Amino acid sequence: MTRTSLRARRSAAARTGLRGGLATTPAAMFKLLAAASVLALASLGLTAVPANAGPIVDPSTLQPPPPPGAECQADGQWIICHTVVVIDIVNGSILDFALPCGTIYETIHDDRFGIRWYNADGELVKRFVSQDAQGTWSLSPTGVEPTVTITFHANWGEVFTVPGDESSAVGSLQGDAFTVRAPGYGVIAHIAGLELSDGSHRGDMRLIEDPDVAAELCAALGT
């Protein structure tokens, strides 16, 4: 299966402001803007659904609808949805970037836990997502060794300046946005810290686009 890679969502983050999207396919990507960080979302009153929350709300009536399986309830001025998305990919070929040593095949398990806040009209106003993913890269279409380990552990949040319009999102991503490591090599590629939509990055950055990093990655993959 060919797909948009984890690297496309992560290793380009410092340059383009991409982050993994809360969606039903691993190719989902959304633009991050600098106007709000995850900490700023907390100041806007983002809290979990309390035990005395109101009636259940049909997710299909919301704009945009949350991912399948979301649990939504009315809570005062908000409709709050809790979401869980699990993505499993086995030996997916990555064709949106090239290494000098060949095509990479990715196997990954990706967990995403989210909270969405909709207004009384059912329009999305803000959301927060925590992602935890781990997998491997191989030059073999069957995923055999040698392999490198890929991980990311990050949180991101968004506020929508136009309720219900995903293109109006402002937000940021923070945490371990992307790490590649291998035995005997240690960390090969790494992006961690805070990503903003103006292209700025606060933290560590070692991109696969760097020829030296690409060469080390190819060596770790056995070429």
Buried (B, 14 or more C-beta within 10 A) or exposed (E): EEBBBBBBBBBBBBBEBBBBBBBEEBEBBBBBBBBBBBEBBEEEEBEEBEEEBBEEBEBEEBEEBBBEEBBBBBBEEBBBBBBBBEBEBEBBEBEEBEBEBEBBBBBBEBBBBBBBBBBEEBBBBBBBBBBBBBBBBBBBEEBEEBBBBBBBBBBBBBBBEEBBEBEBBBBBBBBBBBBBBBEEEEEBBBBBBBBBBEEEBEBBBBBBEEEEBBBBBBBBBEE
